[in-house]
Amino acid sequence: MVVVGTEQKNMVIEGLVMAREWEALVTILKKMPVVEVVEVLEKLEEPDLLEVLGHFDPEAQGYIVSDFDLEMQLTLFRQLGPRRFTRIFANMASDIRADLYQELDRDDQLKLLPYLDKKTRENVVRLSSYDPETAGGIMSTDFATIIGDMTAAEAIDKVRSDAPSKKMIYYVYVVDDDMKLQGFTTLKDLIMADPDTSIWDIVYRDYATAEVDEDRETVANKIEKYDLVAIPVINRYGQLAGIVRHDEALEVIQAEQTEDMEKFMGIVPDVDGLNYAETGVMKHFRKRITWVSSLAVIGTISGLIIHSYEEAMSALIILALYVPMVADTGGNVGSQAATVVIRALALGQISIRNWLMILYKEARISIMVAVVLGAIGYGKVLFLSWNADIPEQYNLFYMAFGIALALSLQVVSATLLGASLPLVVKRLGGDPAVAASPAITTLVDITGLLIYFGVAMTMFF
């Protein structure tokens, strides 16, 4: 029934848009969640979008525009001009409008500021001064504060005057006269308490905080670790400067994971986190070409190794047939080991001080994997090369064993290399994610060829 209702509603909305019945459309939109309203408005042409948006009150406009992407926010600013846009801007989420303010050029900033009320102007300038990669750069000032000496009834009146958004009214922060954080309580506790109850009787003093200069990823991990709706952000004097919401933390974690994934796959990360569909071909080209072209040059070493063993491969063509098998297997297990180690480092499950334990563990894992893959490789050689043209002085079973042995040694080597590279990069002060999969594959190819032909020359020549 819910699905049918949703489909019917979408059909009605599409009909109203086509008929340009804006007032009827707005009547429906006002009953919908903001995120759904944004989905509808984003599909409209600019003049129609401005027309529909104008039917909402300034507060609702602020909520809606806060959910627009940055490009659309900038477009609205240019279309409406500083004076008209001010009404929307003042009602936007504090952290989002600070981000938007930072994206405006200096002239546009100077044009916008005079139209803002003093409180909003000071708030925007202050939030915009923090590094975007820190807690200060992602915090919001949308919170409520009370004084510890208040009663529950007085505190509720104070919360009303602070008027935080519905989203952020769950925690109420207890401060002193100098705005130093003393603890927090919840709206539920205030409502359930006797009106004359002192706030000190219901305050929580054991709580997690973040500092304004703390790395945003660390802050996001704290929110995830303690399962918080929001975390208070304090300055060096212990004063409450803002809060970081859980939804902001999720965006940070997603952005960091995307960045790590791009680094691991040899793609130059983009600080803007551009949408795939909206990013041009040349932008994608520049993001990808650096690593792969560099590694292609380094891969010349693999060609030199193969070239130096040309005579051996000419004598035994079967050796050339299984070079890809050894190389591919090494790349797979090396990337697996690197992924596991990088993830464990990111989650704080291990550190570089545990390097000996990590390598010992990976060595034992790799030996077990090597036994299985070696057996598969042995059977594969026998199956595929049973009727192969092999010189009489060579035995197929002996050759299959040699190739399987080389494969097994490659598995152990590639696993240890894949596990070691992120640890080395971390030890040197870099990002473990730059131990990119293409880099691991290239290095594993080189070591694999040396192992493969080294075993072949030892056993067959």
QUITAJO-V67808 format. One record per run of one state. SS is the DSSP state (~ for helix, > for strand, _ for the rest). FROM is the first residue (numbers start at 1). TO is the last residue. Records with the same first field share a line. If there is no record, write none. Layout:
SS = FROM-TO / FROM-TO
This chain:
_ = 1-1 / 20-21 / 30-33 / 42-45 / 54-57 / 68-69 / 90-93 / 104-105 / 114-117 / 129-133 / 139-139 / 141-143 / 148-150 / 163-165 / 169-170 / 176-179 / 193-197 / 202-203 / 205-208 / 212-214 / 227-229 / 235-238 / 265-280 / 299-299 / 309-309 / 316-316 / 322-322 / 347-351 / 385-395 / 428-431 / 435-436 / 461-461
~ = 2-19 / 22-29 / 34-41 / 46-53 / 58-67 / 70-89 / 94-103 / 106-113 / 118-128 / 135-138 / 152-162 / 166-168 / 187-192 / 199-201 / 216-226 / 246-264 / 281-298 / 300-308 / 310-315 / 317-321 / 323-346 / 352-384 / 396-427 / 432-434 / 437-460
> = 134-134 / 140-140 / 144-147 / 151-151 / 171-175 / 180-186 / 198-198 / 204-204 / 209-211 / 215-215 / 230-234 / 239-245
